[in-house]
Amino acid sequence: MANLFPILAIYAGVFVTLTVQLPPPCPSEIYCHGPLLHAVQTAELYSDSKTFVDKKLRFLPDVVLANFSQLMIETQNQPTKEQLQTFVDTNFDAEGLEFQPWDPSDWISDPPFLSNVNNLELRDWGQKLHEGWKALGRQITDDVRDNSDLYSMVYVPNPFIVPGGRFREFYYWDSYWIVKGLLISHMNQTVRGMLDNFCQIVDTYGLIPNGGRIYYQQRSQPPMLIPMVDLYVNATGDIEFLRQRISTIEKEMEFWLTNRTVSVNGYTLARYNVEYDGPRPESYREDLKTAGNLSGNDLEEFYINMKSGAESGWDFSTRWFINDEGTNVGDIGNVKIRNIVPVDLNAFICMNAQLLSKMFSLVGDEAKSQIYRDKFLAWKEAIQMVLWNEEDGVWLDYDMLNNLQRHYFYPSNIAPLWAGCWDEASPQNSLVVDRVLNYLDQSQALQFVGGIPTSMQNSGQQWDYPNGWAPLQHLLVYGLENTADPRAETLAFDIARKWLDNNFLAFQQSIPNAMFEKYDVTSLGLPGGGGEYDVQPGFGWTNGVVLDFLEKYGNRL
Ligand SMILES: OC[C@H]1O[C@H](O[C@H]2O[C@H](CO)[C@@H](O)[C@H](O)[C@H]2O)[C@H](O)[C@@H](O)[C@@H]1O
């Protein structure tokens, strides 16, 4: 499946269109592209497409590929589903075999936050979630390091916390809220190991992949390494740790500044954009099905948009739909994320610049500190000039196809408050807070018993109504708290309380007790749904956010 992609180039002073071949998600002809992957994934041997690409090989890749060629010869290229199942059972082991037992040495039985939780039922719940880190902790076996050809798992030396369920590997942006929770649990050593894993990955790949699998290798997720390091340094005061890793974390920032920026109305801003070929290996048949009869450049563009959607962490949402009228009504075939400048991504980049400035100053490099201070100020101005909407009184995603702001409610619209990327010092400070509070009120998103929905549109996608997600509740709560406005602080507490009520009831009602990756916010006690896989129990970032809210508000609940 060779795929060609047009690029604009200058040849002898004239613009010409060249076609180049986009590379696959990774070189592996088993896990990332090629006839074997195609045959197995389209045969629908497993209800979840991710199952196959997580399996371990029983023989070296060349042997497995030769066995597959033999099967194709014997069946005149038309193996039955049963023959393919026999081939997979013979050549692959079960998924989830990459780990050895791990008992975290920094786990303590009574972390201090628990004594701040007055309500005894909630305190008991907090204790159980604190214990839950052990069940979600993973240490990769030496065999993955020594025989990496047999696995899709990316080897990292230190133990880490996974989201849970089908998410058997580390996930990049999930780890920010996991790290938050771990620090509340006083598991500083585990956090340090996770950060070292990420630094090693940046040094090897030049970016942090979406998750710890080779099929995620070429796409990232919202940039949270620098904020994670900041959390760790604030908790421990370990400046030496920072000094030794600052050039690596700067490298990760450079990845975004070099590969993910665009110019909008003369301002530099960031977008998600993964220019790699073919369906997502872990959602192969889903992407093929949506692609339908697309071909040529339209097909290329579609595959780029699917991977870019995964890079955003919001896979998928009306937030990324652009239909022919330029609105967000449509279906997954309308995903045009690479034409959208997202508020949250730009707030995160702006925050990263500010944190790097602070960090370089901490390690005594004032010249670098000034460079990142200038970048922070430039990004903050660009966010204000391109994304702020004076009429709505909030920041909005920007559609570069139609040159317009997207007037739809998403919690990400207030990300600049969370990230500290708005003009707090300006005389208009309280005006901004007034406007944002008014915007939230008008949005109708505050009316639900179980938290704030991801949007006000029910598209069947998982990052839309009626689902609420832990990182978005955190963004709203701390975005509002950061304003230091009493009305905003009251609303923040109210959102946190609703979210805790919802999570706690779902935990009590599930057998066995479980935390989920997302919840339905229109009632209390139900997990969310939609999207391309079943709702997953676990769950790393959900637990991290609950621990954070219990620590912050536990004496008021
Ligand atoms: O397999 C489908 C998609 O699954 C992941 O995305 C979802 O789970 C992640 C782990 O909790 C989370 O980071 C992401 O925000 C969720 O949408 C995966 O990250 C995607 O790349 C993948 O296509």
The ligand as an SDF file (V2000), in Angstrom:
LIG
                    3D

 23 24  0  0  0  0  0  0  0  0999 V2000
   -7.4550    2.7500   20.7130 O   0  0  0  0  0  0  0  0  0  0  0  0
   -8.1020    3.9540   20.4810 C   0  0  0  0  0  0  0  0  0  0  0  0
   -7.3670    5.1170   21.1050 C   0  0  0  0  0  0  0  0  0  0  0  0
   -7.1680    4.8240   22.5060 O   0  0  0  0  0  0  0  0  0  0  0  0
   -6.4030    5.7600   23.2360 C   0  0  0  0  0  0  0  0  0  0  0  0
   -7.1040    6.9430   23.4970 O   0  0  0  0  0  0  0  0  0  0  0  0
   -7.8790    7.0010   24.6500 C   0  0  0  0  0  0  0  0  0  0  0  0
   -7.2350    6.4450   25.8030 O   0  0  0  0  0  0  0  0  0  0  0  0
   -5.9900    7.0540   26.1970 C   0  0  0  0  0  0  0  0  0  0  0  0
   -5.4990    6.3340   27.4250 C   0  0  0  0  0  0  0  0  0  0  0  0
   -6.3160    6.5900   28.5410 O   0  0  0  0  0  0  0  0  0  0  0  0
   -6.1490    8.5620   26.4240 C   0  0  0  0  0  0  0  0  0  0  0  0
   -4.8790    9.1350   26.5600 O   0  0  0  0  0  0  0  0  0  0  0  0
   -6.8520    9.2060   25.2230 C   0  0  0  0  0  0  0  0  0  0  0  0
   -7.1420   10.5480   25.5570 O   0  0  0  0  0  0  0  0  0  0  0  0
   -8.1620    8.4640   24.9490 C   0  0  0  0  0  0  0  0  0  0  0  0
   -8.8720    9.0600   23.8920 O   0  0  0  0  0  0  0  0  0  0  0  0
   -5.1060    6.1280   22.5170 C   0  0  0  0  0  0  0  0  0  0  0  0
   -4.4630    7.1780   23.1690 O   0  0  0  0  0  0  0  0  0  0  0  0
   -5.3580    6.5180   21.0810 C   0  0  0  0  0  0  0  0  0  0  0  0
   -4.1670    6.8130   20.4350 O   0  0  0  0  0  0  0  0  0  0  0  0
   -6.0260    5.3520   20.4010 C   0  0  0  0  0  0  0  0  0  0  0  0
   -6.2080    5.6330   19.0410 O   0  0  0  0  0  0  0  0  0  0  0  0
  1  2  1  0
  2  3  1  0
  3  4  1  0
  3 22  1  0
  4  5  1  0
  5  6  1  0
  5 18  1  0
  6  7  1  0
  7  8  1  0
  7 16  1  0
  8  9  1  0
  9 10  1  0
  9 12  1  0
 10 11  1  0
 12 13  1  0
 12 14  1  0
 14 15  1  0
 14 16  1  0
 16 17  1  0
 18 19  1  0
 18 20  1  0
 20 21  1  0
 20 22  1  0
 22 23  1  0
M  END
$$$$
